[in-house]
Amino acid sequence: MRVVIKIGTSTLAHSTGHLNIKRVEEICKVISDIKNAGHQVIMVSSGAIGMGVGKLGLKQKPTDIPTKQAAAAVGQCELMYIYDKLFSEYNHTVAQLLITGADIENEERHSNFSNTLNRLLELQVIPVINENDTVATEEIVIGDNDTLAAIVAKSVKAQLLILLSDIDGLYTSDPHKNKDAKLIPVVNEINESIVSLAGGIGSRLGTGGMQTKIRAAQMCFEADCDMVITNGNRPMDIYDIIDGKSVGTKFTEKI
Ligand code: GLU
């Protein structure tokens, strides 16, 4: 199976912006094992800005563009250092790909990107993709990694996209506000009622919320790719998701 796994900032880092070491170690271990079992894995990792915030000792996520871009430049380095180190322990090689909206819109650049990704997979490498936040200004920004992950899943014709988030999945109402909110295990189509459930929940260091995840699900439906939203605090769940067991919320056209 070809699977794209998107890791949100809240999964990778503590609210301080510093690395959640235990979590990241577990994720790298599970992904290494899945790869050993013969699956092809592509990672879309957030966390550049969040980790930059931690490393630079900033008090909060910056709002001005130069500081955001500087934080991303520092944090991206840290991120790849950690992935390289942890995956090396399991004998896997990682590659960094940073792209912007312009690389997707321009046909030639998009096809270069897809060709490189496919070649990396043939070479048994684990590609780690993020938006190139240091140059992505308003006109060319993809903006959030849920969308980026769906674009990637579509580009490489993945069968499955897993979004590791700080929430268990899509709920019947906002679980932070309503204790009776129930997890929706399967969604077979994106209709108005699903869109209205998305609200705007997002975390302190991350970018997306449920809205960007629903948009990603819509793109996956169009690309014939299943998508699962699950909580990144239980990396072992990735095994069950790959085995087709019910975890989090699954968006699939297959009934
Ligand atoms: N590219 C951003 C980062 O690495 C994250 C965007 C997102 O989480 O959606 O910090």
Residues whose N, C-alpha, C, O or C-beta is under 5 A from the ligand:
A	BS01	LIG	S45 S46 G47 A48 I49 G50 N130 E131 D133 G143 D144 N145 D146 G206 T207 G208
